[in-house]
Amino acid sequence: MGEPYRKRLKRHEVSGHARYVTFSCFQRRPFFPGRVAAEWFLESLADARDRLRFQLWAYVVMPEHVHLLVLPPDGMPLRSILHAIKRPVAGRIINWVEKNAPSFLPKMTCGTGRRHFWQAGGGYDRNLWTSQEIHEKVRYIHLNPVRRKLVECAGDWRWSSYQSWMSGCDLLVPLDRETLPDVIE
C-alpha cells in the first residue's frame, strides 16, 4: 500500500504568536552526548536567528531533543526557521561522522540507506497566546535538564539559555530579552 500512514503536524501560523517548539534526533537517539554537537547546534541557531531575524527567548539542547521558544517575524513560516537551524547542523554532523566515526553511521541510517540526524517531521509546535504561557514555557525549558536528573540546578546545564537569563549577558546565543512580554497578573 505504499508508505505507512504518518500523521502530519498542522501548524497554525498566526503573526505575533510566540512558538514553543520541540524536535528530536533520529529515533530519539542521544546525538548530543557532549560539547561538540551541542556547540554546532548553537552556532546554527545563532546564525539562523541573525539571518532570519526571529526573536529567540529560550532554548535547551538535551541529549536527544531540543526545545525552543521563538517569535517569528510577521509572515515567516515556522518551517523556514526550523529548516535554517536544523539543516546546517545535520549536514555538518553527518559529514563529521562519515569522516571520523564511520562505525556510528548505522545509528543514523534508516532502512533505505539514507542518513538522518533529525527525526522526520516538524516535531511538536504550540502557539502561545498569553505572556503567562510564554513565561511558563521559559521556566519549563530551563528546568528540563533538572526534571530529567541530568543536573541538580538549571544553571549547571551548559546547553541552555538559563545562564544568559540569570546573568543578563549573552553567553552562547544572543537572546531577545527586551521583546519578551511582561507577565500580566
N, CA, C and O of each residue as an XYZ file, in Angstrom:
740
protein
N       0.818     -1.203      0.000
C       0.000      0.000      0.000
C       0.856      1.257      0.000
O       0.302      2.348      0.138
N       2.145      1.171     -0.144
C       2.978      2.372     -0.156
C       3.527      2.699      1.213
O       3.716      1.817      2.050
N       3.779      3.972      1.430
C       4.361      4.422      2.702
C       3.375      4.255      3.846
O       2.167      4.404      3.661
N       3.897      3.943      5.041
C       2.992      3.857      6.186
C       2.372      5.213      6.480
O       2.952      6.259      6.191
N       1.192      5.172      7.056
C       0.492      6.403      7.412
C       1.323      7.179      8.434
O       1.782      6.613      9.426
N       1.509      8.448      8.191
C       2.218      9.307      9.132
C       1.367     10.546      9.353
O       1.044     11.264      8.406
N       1.009     10.791     10.587
C       0.188     11.951     10.906
C       0.971     13.223     10.612
O       2.110     13.372     11.055
N       0.384     14.108      9.893
C       1.008     15.392      9.561
C       0.720     16.398     10.654
O      -0.407     16.504     11.138
N       1.748     17.135     11.038
C       1.605     18.176     12.043
C       0.962     19.392     11.388
O       1.451     19.884     10.371
N      -0.105     19.865     11.951
C      -0.756     21.065     11.434
C      -0.241     22.259     12.218
O      -0.427     22.342     13.432
N       0.395     23.163     11.534
C       0.907     24.371     12.165
C      -0.116     25.487     11.995
O      -0.751     25.616     10.949
N      -0.259     26.277     13.030
C      -1.154     27.424     12.986
C      -0.284     28.666     12.952
O       0.154     29.169     13.987
N      -0.043     29.149     11.751
C       0.821     30.307     11.545
C       0.028     31.580     11.813
O      -0.717     32.044     10.950
N       0.185     32.138     12.993
C      -0.513     33.357     13.367
C       0.528     34.409     13.709
O       1.298     34.242     14.654
N       0.553     35.498     12.940
C       1.515     36.565     13.196
C       1.370     37.085     14.613
O       0.259     37.286     15.105
N       2.495     37.298     15.257
C       2.505     37.834     16.606
C       2.427     36.793     17.707
O       2.503     37.138     18.886
N       2.276     35.514     17.344
C       2.231     34.453     18.350
C       3.626     33.876     18.577
O       4.341     33.552     17.629
N       3.995     33.755     19.835
C       5.221     33.047     20.176
C       5.004     31.573     19.865
O       3.874     31.085     19.870
N       6.102     30.871     19.594
C       6.013     29.447     19.263
C       6.942     28.651     20.159
O       8.141     28.921     20.238
N       6.371     27.670     20.827
C       7.136     26.718     21.611
C       7.315     25.485     20.733
O       6.335     24.896     20.276
N       8.558     25.098     20.500
C       8.862     24.030     19.559
C       9.763     22.994     20.219
O      10.693     23.338     20.950
N       9.478     21.731     19.954
C      10.328     20.625     20.372
C      10.579     19.758     19.153
O       9.643     19.406     18.434
N      11.835     19.413     18.915
C      12.144     18.454     17.852
C      13.241     17.526     18.336
O      14.073     17.898     19.163
N      13.229     16.294     17.800
C      14.062     15.216     18.311
C      15.090     14.746     17.296
O      14.941     14.934     16.089
N      16.122     14.136     17.820
C      17.115     13.467     16.985
C      16.507     12.192     16.410
O      15.525     11.670     16.938
N      17.089     11.702     15.341
C      16.627     10.498     14.652
C      16.416      9.366     15.652
O      17.320      9.010     16.408
N      15.218      8.812     15.643
C      14.799      7.731     16.528
C      15.053      8.047     18.009
O      15.289      7.152     18.820
N      14.997      9.326     18.331
C      15.221      9.835     19.710
C      16.523      9.323     20.314
O      16.606      9.030     21.507
N      17.524      9.227     19.466
C      18.839      8.784     19.938
C      19.604      9.986     20.490
O      19.407     11.110     20.028
N      20.468      9.758     21.468
C      21.211     10.864     22.093
C      22.392     11.319     21.225
O      23.542     10.982     21.504
N      22.094     12.084     20.175
C      23.130     12.582     19.273
C      23.817     13.835     19.816
O      24.742     14.351     19.188
N      23.381     14.324     20.963
C      24.048     15.450     21.625
C      24.674     14.962     22.936
O      24.283     15.407     24.015
N      25.645     14.046     22.839
C      26.197     13.482     24.067
C      27.203     14.381     24.775
O      27.486     14.190     25.957
N      27.737     15.351     24.060
C      28.789     16.178     24.654
C      28.870     17.536     24.005
O      27.897     18.030     23.436
N      30.017     18.121     24.095
C      30.240     19.513     23.757
C      30.128     19.833     22.266
O      29.454     20.798     21.904
N      30.760     19.065     21.403
C      30.922     19.457     20.000
C      29.593     19.580     19.260
O      29.324     20.624     18.665
N      28.766     18.554     19.282
C      27.496     18.599     18.548
C      26.595     19.706     19.088
O      25.940     20.401     18.311
N      26.555     19.880     20.416
C      25.732     20.943     21.006
C      26.242     22.315     20.581
O      25.440     23.199     20.277
N      27.549     22.508     20.553
C      28.105     23.796     20.106
C      27.764     24.054     18.650
O      27.428     25.180     18.282
N      27.845     23.027     17.817
C      27.488     23.201     16.409
C      26.017     23.558     16.266
O      25.659     24.394     15.436
N      25.164     22.935     17.064
C      23.741     23.288     17.022
C      23.550     24.754     17.411
O      22.828     25.483     16.731
N      24.186     25.187     18.489
C      24.012     26.564     18.960
C      24.573     27.566     17.960
O      24.027     28.661     17.822
N      25.643     27.222     17.265
C      26.157     28.091     16.188
C      25.112     28.223     15.085
O      24.882     29.317     14.569
N      24.485     27.115     14.726
C      23.452     27.137     13.695
C      22.244     27.953     14.146
O      21.667     28.700     13.356
N      21.861     27.811     15.412
C      20.749     28.580     15.972
C      21.055     30.080     15.919
O      20.205     30.867     15.504
N      22.249     30.476     16.331
C      22.633     31.895     16.323
C      22.662     32.438     14.898
O      22.201     33.551     14.645
N      23.199     31.660     13.978
C      23.265     32.098     12.584
C      21.864     32.269     11.997
O      21.593     33.268     11.331
N      20.980     31.312     12.235
C      19.605     31.405     11.720
C      18.886     32.601     12.324
O      18.156     33.303     11.624
N      19.083     32.840     13.620
C      18.458     33.990     14.289
C      18.904     35.295     13.636
O      18.088     36.180     13.378
N      20.209     35.408     13.372
C      20.735     36.628     12.745
C      20.202     36.810     11.324
O      19.815     37.916     10.945
N      20.180     35.741     10.546
C      19.765     35.842      9.146
C      18.266     36.065      8.988
O      17.840     36.870      8.161
N      17.466     35.354      9.779
C      16.013     35.400      9.601
C      15.315     36.390     10.525
O      14.122     36.655     10.372
N      16.045     36.927     11.465
C      15.541     37.965     12.363
C      14.337     37.542     13.205
O      13.441     38.345     13.462
N      14.321     36.275     13.632
C      13.281     35.873     14.579
C      13.776     36.185     15.987
O      14.978     36.280     16.235
N      12.824     36.342     16.898
C      13.155     36.595     18.298
C      13.372     35.248     18.986
O      12.566     34.330     18.837
N      14.449     35.141     19.727
C      14.752     33.922     20.478
C      14.675     34.254     21.955
O      15.387     35.131     22.446
N      13.794     33.538     22.668
C      13.581     33.822     24.084
C      14.136     32.744     25.004
O      14.520     33.043     26.135
N      14.186     31.514     24.551
C      14.729     30.448     25.399
C      15.055     29.235     24.536
O      14.464     29.017     23.478
N      16.021     28.450     25.027
C      16.382     27.204     24.352
C      17.041     26.266     25.349
O      17.575     26.690     26.374
N      16.988     24.990     25.024
C      17.769     23.976     25.730
C      18.059     22.855     24.737
O      17.180     22.418     23.994
N      19.299     22.406     24.741
C      19.710     21.263     23.934
C      19.862     20.088     24.900
O      20.757     20.078     25.745
N      18.991     19.116     24.766
C      19.027     17.914     25.587
C      19.775     16.827     24.810
O      20.058     17.021     23.628
N      20.101     15.702     25.426
C      20.857     14.680     24.687
C      20.180     14.195     23.404
O      20.862     13.893     22.425
N      18.828     14.118     23.398
C      18.149     13.586     22.215
C      17.070     14.498     21.640
O      16.370     14.101     20.709
N      16.919     15.701     22.168
C      15.932     16.627     21.614
C      16.286     18.064     21.983
O      17.187     18.320     22.782
N      15.554     18.986     21.380
C      15.777     20.420     21.578
C      14.426     21.079     21.836
O      13.417     20.701     21.242
N      14.420     22.075     22.737
C      13.253     22.937     22.946
C      13.664     24.364     22.588
O      14.750     24.816     22.949
N      12.785     25.066     21.875
C      12.997     26.470     21.547
C      11.730     27.261     21.855
O      10.618     26.738     21.775
N      11.919     28.521     22.207
C      10.810     29.457     22.325
C      11.176     30.653     21.452
O      12.114     31.392     21.751
N      10.422     30.832     20.371
C      10.736     31.860     19.384
C       9.500     32.688     19.048
O       8.362     32.277     19.276
N       9.764     33.857     18.505
C       8.710     34.693     17.933
C       9.120     34.969     16.493
O      10.011     35.782     16.249
N       8.473     34.296     15.528
C       8.819     34.516     14.121
C       8.429     35.918     13.667
O       7.459     36.481     14.176
N       9.169     36.491     12.718
C       8.735     37.765     12.143
C       7.410     37.574     11.401
O       7.105     36.475     10.938
N       6.637     38.635     11.294
C       5.362     38.558     10.583
C       5.563     37.958      9.195
O       6.451     38.371      8.449
N       4.733     36.988      8.865
C       4.746     36.388      7.538
C       5.769     35.282      7.346
O       5.801     34.667      6.281
N       6.609     35.006      8.342
C       7.606     33.944      8.177
C       7.084     32.647      8.781
O       6.800     32.582      9.977
N       6.959     31.614      7.947
C       6.500     30.335      8.488
C       7.557     29.704      9.405
O       8.759     29.832      9.171
N       7.091     29.037     10.429
C       8.000     28.386     11.362
C       8.900     27.374     10.650
O      10.059     27.207     11.029
N       8.384     26.707      9.636
C       9.190     25.712      8.928
C      10.454     26.321      8.329
O      11.473     25.637      8.227
N      10.410     27.594      7.930
C      11.602     28.261      7.395
C      12.660     28.419      8.477
O      13.852     28.241      8.226
N      12.216     28.751      9.673
C      13.140     28.907     10.796
C      13.750     27.556     11.151
O      14.965     27.446     11.320
N      12.914     26.533     11.264
C      13.414     25.204     11.623
C      14.377     24.671     10.573
O      15.397     24.073     10.918
N      14.074     24.877      9.311
C      14.952     24.440      8.226
C      16.314     25.136      8.337
O      17.354     24.494      8.193
N      16.305     26.432      8.591
C      17.552     27.203      8.690
C      18.399     26.782      9.885
O      19.622     26.919      9.853
N      17.775     26.279     10.922
C      18.507     25.825     12.108
C      18.984     24.386     11.925
O      20.155     24.081     12.149
N      18.078     23.512     11.521
C      18.345     22.079     11.539
C      19.229     21.588     10.389
O      20.098     20.741     10.596
N      19.019     22.102      9.206
C      19.740     21.567      8.050
C      21.258     21.732      8.162
O      21.981     20.759      7.947
N      21.772     22.924      8.489
C      23.232     23.060      8.550
C      23.878     22.157      9.602
O      24.932     21.572      9.353
N      23.258     22.044     10.762
C      23.866     21.228     11.820
C      23.806     19.745     11.441
O      24.749     19.004     11.719
N      22.729     19.308     10.821
C      22.630     17.905     10.405
C      23.717     17.581      9.381
O      24.407     16.568      9.496
N      23.862     18.441      8.388
C      24.887     18.205      7.374
C      26.291     18.175      7.957
O      27.109     17.327      7.599
N      26.555     19.092      8.841
C      27.879     19.182      9.461
C      28.186     17.934     10.297
O      29.284     17.382     10.216
N      27.221     17.500     11.090
C      27.448     16.350     11.960
C      27.544     15.061     11.140
O      28.428     14.243     11.394
N      26.667     14.868     10.178
C      26.732     13.652      9.354
C      28.063     13.608      8.616
O      28.688     12.550      8.543
N      28.502     14.721      8.075
C      29.818     14.794      7.409
C      30.936     14.376      8.354
O      31.810     13.588      7.992
N      30.898     14.914      9.566
C      31.932     14.607     10.550
C      31.931     13.111     10.884
O      32.989     12.485     10.954
N      30.748     12.548     11.087
C      30.649     11.127     11.419
C      31.175     10.269     10.270
O      31.892      9.296     10.504
N      30.826     10.619      9.028
C      31.314      9.853      7.872
C      32.841      9.812      7.834
O      33.432      8.783      7.504
N      33.473     10.932      8.171
C      34.939     11.014      8.093
C      35.644     10.499      9.336
O      36.723      9.915      9.234
N      35.055     10.704     10.507
C      35.770     10.452     11.758
C      35.240      9.304     12.604
O      35.962      8.794     13.461
N      34.012      8.888     12.389
C      33.431      7.820     13.214
C      32.470      6.967     12.394
O      31.301      6.842     12.759
N      32.935      6.377     11.295
C      32.020      5.625     10.419
C      31.311      4.467     11.111
O      30.259      4.031     10.643
N      31.850      3.967     12.195
C      31.170      2.873     12.904
C      29.856      3.347     13.538
O      29.014      2.527     13.902
N      29.680      4.664     13.671
C      28.454      5.239     14.239
C      27.351      5.389     13.184
O      26.185      5.564     13.537
N      27.700      5.322     11.909
C      26.737      5.570     10.829
C      25.483      4.694     10.879
O      24.405      5.195     10.557
N      25.559      3.417     11.263
C      24.310      2.636     11.317
C      23.255      3.234     12.252
O      22.061      3.024     12.039
N      23.669      3.966     13.273
C      22.704      4.591     14.189
C      21.988      5.772     13.540
O      20.967      6.240     14.045
N      22.529      6.250     12.419
C      21.971      7.403     11.725
C      21.318      7.015     10.401
O      20.909      7.883      9.630
N      21.223      5.732     10.141
C      20.787      5.266      8.832
C      19.446      4.551      8.939
O      19.242      3.703      9.807
N      18.532      4.915      8.032
C      17.217      4.266      8.015
C      17.249      3.092      7.039
O      18.280      2.820      6.425
N      16.139      2.408      6.898
C      16.053      1.219      6.055
C      16.379      1.455      4.595
O      16.778      0.525      3.895
N      16.216      2.689      4.119
C      16.514      2.984      2.715
C      17.995      3.297      2.507
O      18.438      3.500      1.376
N      18.756      3.335      3.599
C      20.175      3.659      3.493
C      20.463      5.138      3.640
O      21.620      5.559      3.632
N      19.417      5.921      3.773
C      19.594      7.368      3.917
C      19.997      7.715      5.353
O      19.495      7.124      6.308
N      20.905      8.675      5.491
C      21.387      9.083      6.818
C      20.567     10.257      7.338
O      20.192     11.166      6.597
N      20.301     10.200      8.651
C      19.485     11.230      9.290
C      20.125     11.670     10.594
O      20.741     10.874     11.302
N      19.973     12.929     10.895
C      20.320     13.423     12.220
C      19.041     13.719     13.000
O      18.959     13.444     14.197
N      18.037     14.283     12.311
C      16.774     14.663     12.953
C      15.689     13.651     12.654
O      15.688     13.011     11.603
N      14.765     13.515     13.591
C      13.565     12.711     13.381
C      12.746     13.380     12.279
O      12.677     14.608     12.215
N      12.137     12.592     11.427
C      11.313     13.145     10.345
C      10.151     13.942     10.913
O       9.658     13.653     12.003
N       9.724     14.933     10.172
C       8.598     15.759     10.575
C       9.050     17.016     11.289
O      10.242     17.235     11.502
N       8.100     17.820     11.646
C       8.412     19.115     12.236
C       8.531     19.121     13.746
O       8.857     20.150     14.338
N       8.272     17.988     14.379
C       8.323     17.963     15.837
C       7.010     18.462     16.431
O       5.965     18.426     15.782
N       7.083     18.918     17.649
C       5.914     19.436     18.358
C       5.987     20.958     18.330
O       7.050     21.546     18.530
N       4.852     21.579     18.082
C       4.797     23.038     17.951
C       3.522     23.534     18.610
O       2.444     22.980     18.395
N       3.653     24.573     19.408
C       2.462     25.128     20.068
C       2.516     26.649     20.023
O       3.537     27.257     20.346
N       1.407     27.252     19.621
C       1.280     28.706     19.683
C       1.043     29.095     21.137
O       0.299     28.424     21.852
N       1.669     30.167     21.563
C       1.464     30.676     22.920
C       0.732     32.003     22.813
O       1.158     32.912     22.100
N      -0.377     32.095     23.534
C      -1.293     33.226     23.393
C      -1.069     34.311     24.426
O      -1.321     35.485     24.154
N      -0.600     33.937     25.611
C      -0.523     34.923     26.692
C       0.902     35.035     27.220
O       1.724     34.137     27.036
N       1.174     36.153     27.877
C       2.505     36.343     28.471
C       2.750     35.306     29.567
O       3.885     34.876     29.770
N       1.705     34.908     30.266
C       1.869     33.883     31.304
C       2.310     32.549     30.702
O       3.195     31.886     31.241
N       1.693     32.155     29.583
C       2.101     30.922     28.903
C       3.560     31.008     28.453
O       4.311     30.039     28.568
N       3.947     32.160     27.948
C       5.321     32.344     27.469
C       6.310     32.179     28.618
O       7.302     31.464     28.482
N       6.053     32.826     29.733
C       6.954     32.722     30.888
C       6.965     31.308     31.465
O       7.997     30.828     31.933
N       5.818     30.654     31.425
C       5.737     29.259     31.880
C       6.644     28.371     31.017
O       7.327     27.491     31.541
N       6.653     28.596     29.708
C       7.496     27.787     28.812
C       8.974     28.107     29.002
O       9.806     27.207     28.890
N       9.326     29.350     29.285
C      10.727     29.668     29.585
C      11.181     28.833     30.784
O      12.249     28.221     30.748
N      10.379     28.807     31.835
C      10.718     28.005     33.028
C      10.787     26.520     32.684
O      11.712     25.823     33.101
N       9.814     26.042     31.927
C       9.783     24.631     31.544
C      11.054     24.248     30.785
O      11.681     23.230     31.078
N      11.419     25.063     29.822
C      12.613     24.800     29.023
C      13.847     24.750     29.918
O      14.644     23.817     29.824
N      14.005     25.734     30.775
C      15.204     25.805     31.613
C      15.275     24.690     32.651
O      16.366     24.278     33.043
N      14.130     24.203     33.095
C      14.128     23.141     34.106
C      14.147     21.730     33.517
O      14.202     20.753     34.264
N      14.103     21.611     32.207
C      14.088     20.293     31.574
C      15.265     19.414     31.997
O      15.045     18.247     32.319
N      16.503     19.916     32.013
C      17.623     19.055     32.451
C      17.520     18.634     33.920
O      18.003     17.563     34.288
N      16.899     19.463     34.758
C      16.718     19.123     36.170
C      15.673     18.019     36.294
O      15.888     17.040     37.009
N      14.540     18.169     35.600
C      13.495     17.145     35.636
C      14.027     15.793     35.162
O      13.626     14.749     35.678
N      14.917     15.814     34.191
C      15.495     14.575     33.657
C      16.640     14.049     34.521
O      17.214     13.000     34.229
N      16.967     14.784     35.585
C      18.030     14.398     36.522
C      19.409     14.354     35.860
O      20.262     13.541     36.219
N      19.606     15.249     34.884
C      20.924     15.382     34.258
C      21.817     16.303     35.081
O      23.042     16.185     35.061
N      21.177     17.228     35.809
C      21.870     18.151     36.712
C      20.953     18.419     37.902
O      19.757     18.135     37.855
N      21.531     18.967     38.965
C      20.710     19.309     40.139
C      20.099     20.696     40.019
O      18.993     20.937     40.503
N      20.820     21.609     39.374
C      20.358     23.002     39.216
C      20.363     23.365     37.741
O      21.254     22.953     36.998
N      19.365     24.139     37.316
C      19.275     24.536     35.906
C      20.556     25.225     35.436
O      20.951     25.065     34.281
N      21.196     25.975     36.298
C      22.419     26.683     35.930
C      23.603     25.781     35.649
O      24.610     26.227     35.099
N      23.489     24.504     36.025
C      24.584     23.563     35.777
C      24.551     22.975     34.370
O      25.526     22.364     33.933
N      23.437     23.154     33.653
C      23.325     22.619     32.287
C      23.826     23.671     31.314
O      23.200     24.717     31.144
N      24.936     23.398     30.687
C      25.612     24.375     29.825
C      24.831     24.710     28.555
O      24.958     25.822     28.041
N      24.030     23.783     28.037
C      23.423     23.935     26.714
C      22.014     24.506     26.809
O      21.069     23.962     26.237
N      21.889     25.599     27.533
C      20.592     26.206     27.795
C      20.755     27.716     27.867
O      21.854     28.226     28.084
N      19.662     28.412     27.686
C      19.688     29.876     27.808
C      19.564     30.331     29.267
O      19.554     31.533     29.533
N      19.473     29.414     30.192
C      19.268     29.768     31.602
C      20.345     30.729     32.121
O      20.016     31.768     32.693
N      21.615     30.397     31.932
C      22.696     31.246     32.439
C      22.655     32.639     31.812
O      22.946     33.631     32.481
N      22.301     32.713     30.552
C      22.181     34.024     29.895
C      21.077     34.850     30.540
O      21.238     36.052     30.752
N      19.943     34.200     30.854
C      18.854     34.915     31.513
C      19.273     35.395     32.901
O      18.971     36.522     33.291
N      19.964     34.541     33.637
C      20.341     34.882     35.015
C      21.420     35.971     35.059
O      21.387     36.842     35.929
N      22.368     35.923     34.130
C      23.473     36.883     34.143
C      23.142     38.179     33.404
O      23.761     39.214     33.652
N      22.167     38.120     32.498
C      21.862     39.287     31.677
C      22.831     39.450     30.517
O      22.762     40.438     29.785
N      23.741     38.485     30.340
C      24.732     38.517     29.251
C      24.456     37.358     28.300
O      24.068     36.269     28.723
N      24.661     37.610     27.019
C      24.502     36.540     26.034
C      25.752     35.678     26.049
O      26.815     36.107     25.601
N      25.623     34.459     26.566
C      26.788     33.599     26.725
C      27.032     32.699     25.522
O      28.169     32.612     25.056
N      26.021     32.033     25.007
C      26.210     31.118     23.885
C      25.501     31.606     22.622
O      26.079     31.592     21.536
N      24.268     32.031     22.767
C      23.466     32.521     21.644
C      22.769     33.790     22.112
O      22.223     33.814     23.215
N      22.774     34.848     21.299
C      22.067     36.070     21.711
C      20.570     35.813     21.923
O      19.916     35.124     21.139
N      20.064     36.385     22.998
C      18.636     36.306     23.310
C      17.996     37.666     23.088
O      18.683     38.687     23.051
N      16.698     37.674     22.944
C      15.943     38.903     22.721
C      15.105     39.217     23.953
O      13.877     39.276     23.895
N      15.803     39.417     25.072
C      15.134     39.658     26.357
C      14.186     40.844     26.310
O      13.108     40.813     26.903
N      14.595     41.893     25.599
C      13.821     43.140     25.606
C      12.464     42.989     24.932
O      11.580     43.820     25.142
N      12.280     41.935     24.117
C      10.990     41.749     23.443
C      10.089     40.746     24.166
O       8.935     40.564     23.779
N      10.602     40.097     25.210
C       9.777     39.158     25.966
C       8.701     39.944     26.706
O       9.014     40.864     27.461
N       7.432     39.586     26.495
C       6.364     40.341     27.172
C       6.415     40.144     28.692
O       6.767     39.072     29.184
N       6.061     41.191     29.410
C       5.976     41.091     30.859
C       4.774     40.229     31.236
O       3.789     40.164     30.500
N       4.865     39.579     32.372
C       3.736     38.794     32.861
C       2.691     39.770     33.405
O       2.996     40.641     34.221
N       1.473     39.607     32.943
C       0.374     40.443     33.391
C      -0.402     39.632     34.428
O      -0.908     38.550     34.131
N      -0.488     40.158     35.625
C      -1.164     39.444     36.721
C      -2.662     39.610     36.623
O      -3.397     39.082     37.457
